[in-house]
Amino acid sequence: MAACCLTSVGILTPNPIHAATLLGGLGGATGYGERELSSNDDQSTGDLPLPFPINFFGKVYNNFYVNNNGSISFGSPVGEFTPSAFPGAPAPIIAPYWADVDTTNQPGGGRVFFNLDDPSALVVTWSKVGYFSENNDKLNDFQLVLNNKGGGDFDFEFRYAQLQWTTGDLSGGTNGLGGIRAIAGYDAGNGVDYAVLPGSLSDDVLKLVETGNSPSGTPGLWQFRVKDGNPDIPTSQGVPGPLPFTGALTAFAWSRRVRMRVRNRCLPIAPAG
């Protein structure tokens, strides 16, 4: 699959009250799953079993990591807090919102929750999460859903209920904004295959909660299909399909900065609640 990005689209609604609904009813005290990544900064789970195998760019994965900083990855955890421009992820990654999530000071229990026991769907929820360092004045609320289609094929979707910040303090941000902003999309980790959503690495990444590509036209809902290992971004509601990447984001290659904290620490899985 050629490297690609989506062109920008118009705002569907300026009011986040009409954003996508996060899926619930998955068990645990929050309804987002029986397991959680305990409050932390830059950490990941250990190697977890996927509830179904997936074929992602020709490689079949049976295990994955949940990363606090807004992604899941394959082969190794991703603890980097400043996002890399795609291609350039340190591992194969699916990232609804890769940025410097910090859940160590979250009133109301903002954390990362997930389920592992449903053979039809995997859901990972970043529930009302703040940003480094221990900031909770702005909160993001988003979700990644993988749906099993059998034989390694799967669909996945990004659901954004609320986006208020883009950047942690050590990524050049001030009060959660500016600096090296969040990126959303996927990267095969091979330096070739990837896609980014409109607004990534800019202030407009906050508009993902107001835009989408679903047939229903739901703001904050972005859907993808993966068949025979090849992701496809459906086109609907006037949203253009993928175009050859023009290098517009290559200026952000410098975003992989000198790390100021220990990376890729793994946490045990804790029961939710």
C-alpha positions in Angstrom: 0.0 0.0 0.0 1.4 3.4 -0.9 2.1 5.8 1.9 -0.8 8.2 2.1 -2.6 10.9 4.0 -6.1 12.2 4.0 -6.8 15.7 2.8 -8.5 18.1 5.2 -12.3 18.2 5.4 -14.7 20.8 6.6 -15.9 20.9 10.2 -19.2 19.0 10.4 -20.2 20.7 13.7 -18.5 23.1 16.0 -20.2 21.6 19.0 -18.4 18.6 20.6 -21.7 17.6 22.2 -22.4 15.9 18.8 -19.1 13.9 18.8 -18.9 10.2 18.6 -20.3 8.0 21.5 -17.7 5.8 23.1 -18.7 2.1 23.3 -19.6 0.9 26.8 -21.2 -2.2 28.4 -17.8 -4.0 28.3 -17.6 -4.9 32.0 -15.6 -3.4 34.8 -16.6 -0.4 37.0 -16.5 2.0 34.1 -18.1 -0.2 31.5 -15.0 0.1 29.3 -13.6 -3.4 30.1 -12.4 -5.6 33.0 -8.8 -4.5 32.6 -7.0 -1.3 32.9 -3.5 0.4 32.6 -3.0 1.8 36.1 -2.4 5.5 36.5 1.0 6.3 35.0 3.1 8.3 32.6 4.6 6.8 29.4 4.1 3.2 30.4 2.6 0.2 28.5 1.1 -3.2 29.3 3.2 -6.3 28.9 2.7 -8.4 25.8 -1.0 -9.2 25.6 -2.9 -11.8 23.6 -5.2 -10.4 20.9 -8.7 -11.9 21.2 -8.3 -12.8 17.4 -5.4 -12.8 15.0 -5.0 -9.8 12.7 -3.1 -9.4 9.4 -1.6 -6.0 9.3 0.5 -5.2 6.2 1.1 -8.9 5.6 2.2 -9.8 9.1 -0.1 -11.8 11.3 -0.1 -10.7 14.9 -1.5 -12.6 17.8 -0.2 -10.3 20.5 -0.1 -6.5 21.2 0.7 -3.8 23.7 -1.6 -1.1 25.0 0.4 2.2 25.3 -0.6 4.9 27.7 0.3 7.5 25.1 -2.7 6.9 22.8 -1.9 3.8 20.7 -1.6 0.1 20.5 1.5 -1.5 19.0 2.9 -4.8 17.8 6.2 -6.5 18.5 7.2 -4.0 21.2 5.7 -1.3 23.4 5.8 2.4 22.4 6.6 4.7 25.3 7.8 7.7 23.4 5.9 10.7 24.5 6.6 13.0 21.6 5.0 11.5 18.4 7.1 10.8 15.4 5.9 11.8 11.9 4.7 8.8 9.9 6.5 6.8 8.6 8.8 6.7 11.5 7.1 5.0 14.4 9.4 2.8 16.4 7.1 -0.3 16.0 4.0 -1.2 13.9 1.3 1.0 15.5 -2.3 2.0 15.3 -2.7 5.3 17.0 -6.0 7.1 17.5 -4.2 9.9 19.3 -0.4 9.6 19.9 0.6 12.3 22.4 1.9 12.6 25.9 -0.9 11.2 28.0 -0.4 11.4 31.8 -3.0 9.8 34.1 -1.1 10.3 37.4 -3.3 13.1 38.6 -6.8 12.4 37.2 -9.8 13.3 39.4 -12.6 11.1 38.4 -10.4 8.2 37.5 -9.2 9.1 34.0 -7.2 6.0 32.8 -6.9 3.5 30.0 -9.3 0.5 29.9 -9.6 -2.5 27.6 -11.2 -5.9 27.1 -9.4 -9.1 26.0 -12.2 -11.7 26.2 -14.5 -10.9 23.3 -13.5 -12.9 20.1 -15.5 -10.4 18.0 -14.1 -7.1 19.1 -11.2 -5.4 21.0 -11.9 -2.0 22.6 -9.3 0.3 24.1 -10.5 3.4 25.8 -8.5 6.4 26.9 -11.1 7.8 29.3 -10.8 11.5 30.2 -7.0 11.5 30.2 -4.8 14.5 30.9 -1.3 15.4 29.7 2.2 15.6 31.1 3.1 16.8 33.6 0.1 15.7 35.8 -2.2 18.3 34.1 -5.9 17.8 34.2 -7.3 21.2 33.2 -7.9 19.8 29.7 -9.0 16.2 29.1 -9.3 13.9 26.1 -11.8 11.1 25.7 -11.3 8.7 22.8 -11.4 5.0 21.8 -10.0 2.4 19.5 -12.2 -0.4 18.3 -11.0 -3.5 16.3 -13.7 -5.7 14.9 -12.9 -9.3 13.8 -13.9 -10.1 10.2 -12.2 -13.6 10.2 -9.1 -15.0 8.6 -7.0 -12.1 9.8 -9.2 -9.5 8.3 -10.5 -6.8 10.6 -12.1 -3.3 10.7 -11.0 -0.7 13.1 -12.3 2.7 14.1 -11.3 5.8 16.0 -14.0 7.3 18.2 -13.4 10.8 19.6 -15.9 12.0 22.3 -13.7 15.0 23.5 -10.4 16.5 22.5 -9.1 19.5 24.4 -5.3 19.2 24.4 -2.6 18.3 21.8 0.7 18.4 23.5 2.6 17.6 26.7 4.9 19.9 28.5 8.1 18.2 27.3 7.0 18.2 23.7 7.0 22.0 23.6 3.5 22.5 24.7 2.1 25.3 26.9 -1.1 24.5 28.8 -1.6 21.5 26.5 -1.3 23.3 23.2 1.4 24.2 20.7 4.8 22.4 20.3 4.8 19.1 18.6 1.1 18.1 18.5 -0.6 14.7 18.5 -0.7 12.4 15.4 -3.5 10.1 14.5 -3.3 7.2 12.0 -1.3 4.0 11.5 2.2 3.0 10.6 3.4 -0.4 9.5 6.8 0.3 11.1 8.6 -0.5 7.8 9.3 3.1 6.8 6.9 2.8 3.8 3.3 2.0 4.7 1.3 4.4 6.8 -1.6 6.9 6.8 -2.3 10.0 8.9 -5.6 11.7 9.6 -6.2 15.4 8.7 -4.8 17.9 11.2 -2.2 15.5 12.6 0.8 17.3 14.1 -1.0 20.6 13.9 -3.6 22.5 16.0 -6.3 21.1 13.7 -5.9 17.6 15.2 -8.5 18.8 17.7 -11.0 18.9 14.8 -11.0 15.1 14.6 -13.8 15.2 17.1 -15.8 17.3 14.7 -15.1 15.5 11.4 -15.3 11.9 10.2 -15.7 9.5 7.3 -18.4 7.1 8.4 -21.5 6.5 6.2 -23.6 8.0 8.9 -21.6 11.2 8.9 -21.1 10.9 12.6 -18.6 13.6 13.8 -15.7 12.1 15.6 -16.0 8.6 14.0 -13.2 7.5 11.6 -13.5 4.0 10.1 -10.9 1.7 8.4 -11.0 -1.7 6.7 -8.2 -4.1 6.6 -8.5 -7.0 4.1 -5.6 -9.4 3.2 -3.4 -7.1 5.4 -4.1 -4.0 3.4 -5.8 -1.1 5.2 -8.4 1.0 3.3 -9.9 4.2 4.4 -13.5 4.3 3.2 -14.8 7.4 1.5 -18.2 8.9 2.5 -19.9 12.1 3.3 -17.7 14.0 0.9 -14.5 12.9 2.6 -11.8 12.3 0.0 -9.9 8.9 0.0 -6.2 8.5 0.6 -3.9 10.5 -1.7 -0.2 9.9 -2.3 1.7 11.5 0.5 3.3 14.7 -0.7 5.8 15.2 2.1 3.9 18.0 3.7 4.6 16.5 7.1 8.3 15.7 6.5 9.3 18.9 8.3 8.2 17.2 11.5 10.8 14.5 11.2 12.7 16.3 13.9 9.9 15.5 16.3 11.8 12.5 17.7 13.6 14.4 20.4 16.1 13.5 23.0 14.1 11.5 25.6 14.0 13.0 29.1 12.4 10.0 30.7 12.8 6.3 30.8 11.0 4.6 27.9 9.0 1.4 27.4 8.3 0.6 31.0 5.7 -2.1 31.3 2.9 -2.3 33.9 1.0 -5.3 35.1 -2.6 -5.5 34.1 -4.9 -4.4 36.8 -8.6 -5.3 37.1 -10.7 -2.2 36.2 -12.2 -0.4 39.1 
